[in-house]
Amino acid sequence: MLTTQANPKPVESNSRYKSYSPSALTSAYRRVKEDGIPVRRASKLYKVPRSTLSDRVRGIVDPDTVVMGKLPLFDQFQESKLVSHLKKMASFGYGYTRQECVDLASDFAVKLGIRTKSKPLSMKWIRGFLSRWPEMKVLKPHGLEFGHASSSLPYAKTNETTVMEYFDNLEKCMRKHNMMDKPHLIFNVDEKGVSIDHTPPYVVGSSDYKVQAVTSGKGKTITILGCGSASGVSIPPYFVYPGKRMNRDLLIGASPGADGTMSDSGWSNTEVFRKYLESHFCKFVPARHDEKILLLLDGHRSHVAVDLADWAIRNSIVLFVLPAHTSHLLQPLEVACYGPFDRIYSALCHKIMRETSAAIYIYNICDIACETYKQALCAENLQSAFRKTGIYPLDREAIQKEYLVPTEVFENQVVTDVDEGCASDATVERGVYTV
C-alpha cells in the first residue's frame, strides 16, 4: 500500500537549469575518484547535483559529457584550458571578442588534430561554449572616457510639422534645380571626431569581475570632415589636427586624395570649413555644365557664415541647412555611416594593439581612419543613408512617425536656433540658401 507525505515540500520552479559550472563538476569528480571522498560530500562542497556527479562516478555517463545530444568538439579538460586562458587574458586587459575566441579555438583544434584549417569553427561554437560555461559572459569593457556631452543626451523630440516643412522645402529646391533624378549632385557633409583612446569592443571574460581592455590612453580629438553623395561616391577624408603648424608626417598612410589642416582645438571652425570647401570639396565633386550641387549640412555656426553663403552662390553650390536637433533622423552620414565608422575604427585599433603591441598615436591615426572611412562610407552605406533619410529617392514617409513628437516648445526652439545660426536672414529662406 502506497503512503503519501502529509505535508509535502513544494517544488521550487524558479531554480535555474544547470546553474553550476562544468569546472566545478570536474573538480568534484576528481575529488571522488582521486581522494576518495563521498559523492554526497563532494556534491555539497562543489555545489553540483548529487545525481549528476553520481552518474559520472558510476560510469553511467561519460565524465566529459556536459550537455545532452551531440558531444562538443573539445572534451571538458580541453575547454577548461580555454576558459582559464580567456579569464587570464581578460584580467590583463586583453579580453577576446567572440570572433577572436572562435579563431583561438579553431587554432587550438587544429593543433590537437581534431579539426583542419579548411574547416574552422563558426559562431555557433561560441554560443554553445558560453551555454556550457555559465561563469563566462560577453561583457563590455570599461572605457576610459565619455564621448561628446551631446551624445549622452536623449534624442530631442522632433516636431512633425518642422520635418514635413523641411521635406516641402527640399522637394521645392530639388525640383527648382532639376535634381530629382540626379543623385550624383546631392551631397551631405558632416564632422566626425576620433581619438587615440578608442572604445574597446565586447570581449569574453569571467562574470566575477568587471573586465578591462588596453587602450592608448587619453588624447586630443582629431576631426574628420566626411562627405558623400546619394549616388554612393565619397569625398576623400579631410583631417583637422590640434596644433598651430601642419606637419605632413601626420598624413602618412593617407588614402588617395585625403588631406588635412590644423586648428587650435582640433575641431572644425569657419576658417577650416571654408578651406575644406574651397580647396578640397570642389576638387572632387563631379564636373558639371550649368548644374548646381546640393550640399546638405547641419546648422553649426562654422557652416552658416554669410561669406560662405556668398561663396556658394558664386560656385553654383546650394547650401541646404537641416532643421535643428534632427541630425539623428535627417543627416545621412549620421544615420547610416558614422555608426559603422565607430565600430570599424574601434575594431581596427583593437586589432593593431593586439597583433603588433603598438599604441595608437597621432601619427598613425590617419592610416587607421582612412581605412575605416573607406569601409564606413562605401557606396552601399551612402546610398542606404540617403534612402533612410528620405532624401533620395525623395520620400517623407521614410522617417518613422514615432520619432516625430509634436511640441510647441521645440518648434519655437527651432526658429530661434536658425535665426541665431545665420548672420543675415537675407541669405536664408526656410533653411535653404537661395542661389
C-alpha angles and dihedrals in degrees: 000000000000119000125208129210113253096218108019116196114246116249112242109236098184097067114120119245111249096352091168125091121248087230089060090052091049092050092048091049092051093049091053096045099037104029097030097229116157120269092237092055093045092050091053093043095052097028097237126137111273094221091051092052093042093053090056095045092050092048096244090121126030110253091231093057111107101156138036120251125020114020117246119256093247124049119238095264092052092048091048088058089054090049092051091049094049092048093049095047092047090051088054092053096257100104117170124238118229093261091048089052089054091049091048092050091047091055090046091052092050091052090049090052094238096109137032128227090244091061108048122177121266135218087271088073095056091050090054091043093054091047090053093049109046091180090067117080137174102246138183111238118233109263121219100228142008125256124244113320091242092059091062093058121090118251112281115245109258122217112233091214091056093051094046090049088051091055091047090055092043092052091047091051095047093049092046092055096036096245101133091106100026109087091162089071096052116087139172124204126192140157125248123192121215131181138190085242098079125188108255117235123240114285136191115248145131119305090218094085143014109271124222134204130212115251133170096256132244121331141160120280120258116204124218119200104211129187138175141168133237088247090063101258116136126207111229112263121268116210127211111199126191113251146065107267126039116240112200090209086075088071096055108136093020118156118247111291096012115136140166151191141196137258131176094251102026090246127114119260136175094278093048093047092049090051090048093054096043102042105023114022096046091049093062106034113105121269112261139183114222089330126127130225118231110214117188117201141155124259098261110149092242089059101050105048113140095237089057089054090053091047090050091052091053091049097045094247120141111212108207114191118209119227116267119271094013103101091108088060109026109028107090098205091049093048103048112003113042094052091060088041091062093048095046093046093051091047093050093048090048091049094049093049091046098047102035103025086227124138124235110249138166095272096059097039091091094055093049095041093049092054089047091048092052092054099039096045095044120143093261094053094045094050089047090049095056090043094051092049091050094239100117118047086024105243123152090187089069089083110082113240095224089069092056106081113174115229129157092209092060092044089058090047091055091055091048093049093050092048093048094046095055122066094206130026088206092074096048132064115184092325096315122107106227117230 
